[in-house]
């Protein structure tokens, strides 16, 4: 009988992870070094690893996949490195500088810093062209579109070699006729450019947010399109029977055609799948409050899920650019296995955010790196196996790690290499703890009410230390931890967001009817799109939300509601939901004040059958799985103590051990600090609990 597979590919800064699930419930994890210069090469290398393991050709594997899913950092890397397409902007005359004025303020933390530089403009000033036209806030046309201005902008863009164009006019969300006509002219005069129309990409009020989102999308779209075309062609050449699905920042899947045109939706897609996986692995234990942390080679990502729902961000600054479309709320730090230790001008030890990346990598990788990194510190502390990572396929050079720490950290500080390594370990942990506090304590959540789920290849070496600092007593660490984001992709649904502007006060039957009609229009469009994507009607569902505020407020909050007809008999349910959300966010509400809606949104899901959950059989008792004993350092004095090292591949369901200890899984290393107990569950996860 032919085996059916599902493949998830998650491209990180250092490693690209591959998770392959089959219809028997078995899930396999593979890793290949990322190839930022050509991400498709890492996919090819990973498929070769899978083929060698299964003794099948890549073509046989791919042709037997019901879905191939790709989470990519192509857009993110292009934005970080400012290597996007040459972009032009066509906007309402007089509004050419709105994306540079940026509502008149800098990012939080730098508002009063006169030396903080402005964000580089993705569309430079000479390529931002204003055209005479004006739609007012009622949707009426005050000034007709001067088509000659649009044509003049196109002529300039042609001379300048512009690759991508964004169009964003004032109040186009209420009357998009001018934007649509301008788009027709651009397509006529510049048929080869990639075009982004603001009212189609982000049809919600707020001109700066819409324009910035459109420009960012235009800047990334050509890069994303080239990547998607290459990946799609590669998988087709291997006999893929279904189109490749791409993971989006909103936590769902989309086909390549959608992602190519809406590149901004995939801007941070890698860590966006972590909460899906985190809630999945916590479900067997009845835990619905989850903080998922993912430490890879370059960064540390944190997401929080309360009562099974993960927070979404809208209208937020991402890498200094305002993005309006919904994204899973991810706190990202420059703290990974490759984060570099350095001494600042005051003689204090710092960790990151700069990283050694995949090339040259940490000093211990033996690829020419000379800077001391977190991985080098972990090797010196005894946490990592000197014999190498990935079951020995990736050898480590402990002497190179010691030398890098000695020269750059220990000698300048006048301390031993061991104490310097523990200092590096402690400081990077403190950086990560501060990030966890930002998504929990600073947003009104008590981290003690949550379980900590570990993802990423480097997390497991730090997770008991992080939990100790956060006073969290329970950790869930899947055996698939280092590829958990890739696993999150293969259990996710297709997800599309449909938005509309609807500025009305909730005080009349006409207002209620307008909201209800718009919701129905959005959901009809979403249902049609998902039907065309191959989903039966009973596999499609919708979730609604509204951006609401009290009349007179400047900012609104997003309120989730159930799907029901909105009229005089149900409007109080909408208002009650808003009052409750306002109290949750700001500790008060004003039920006596009138309420208004600004924007509405319907999220449409195409539900995909999940693979069978992995089940772990009984393995060796913990004592029989000890492979060696080696000195480990758990204190600032740098003194080592002998502790057992367990072969995680031999530990089956029911095995239990106490710290201090190290558990070596094929793709990650778990450090169990003194005072913690680890137990292997049949679901394939380690449950780590603190002994009080």
Beta strands, then each sheet from edge to edge (+ up, - down):
strand 1: 5-11
strand 2: 15-22
strand 3: 27-33
strand 4: 65-71
strand 5: 87-92
strand 6: 128-131
strand 7: 134-135
strand 8: 141-143
strand 9: 164-168
strand 10: 194-197
strand 11: 245-247
strand 12: 253-255
strand 13: 290-295
strand 14: 300-306
strand 15: 309-310
strand 16: 312-313
strand 17: 316-318
strand 18: 321-323
strand 19: 327-328
strand 20: 331-333
strand 21: 339-343
strand 22: 349-355
strand 23: 451-455
strand 24: 474-478
strand 25: 494-505
strand 26: 540-550
strand 27: 557-561
strand 28: 595-606
strand 29: 626-633
strand 30: 640-647
strand 31: 656-658
strand 32: 661-664
strand 33: 669-672
strand 34: 676-680
strand 35: 685-690
sheet 1: 3+ 2- 1+ 4+ 11+ 12-
sheet 2: 6+ 5+ 9+ 10+
sheet 3: 7+ 8-
sheet 4: 15+ 14- 13+ 23+ 24+ 35- 34+ 31-
sheet 5: 15+ 14- 20+
sheet 6: 16+ 19-
sheet 7: 17+ 18-
sheet 8: 21+ 22-
sheet 9: 25+ 28- 26+ 27-
sheet 10: 29+ 30- 32- 33+
end
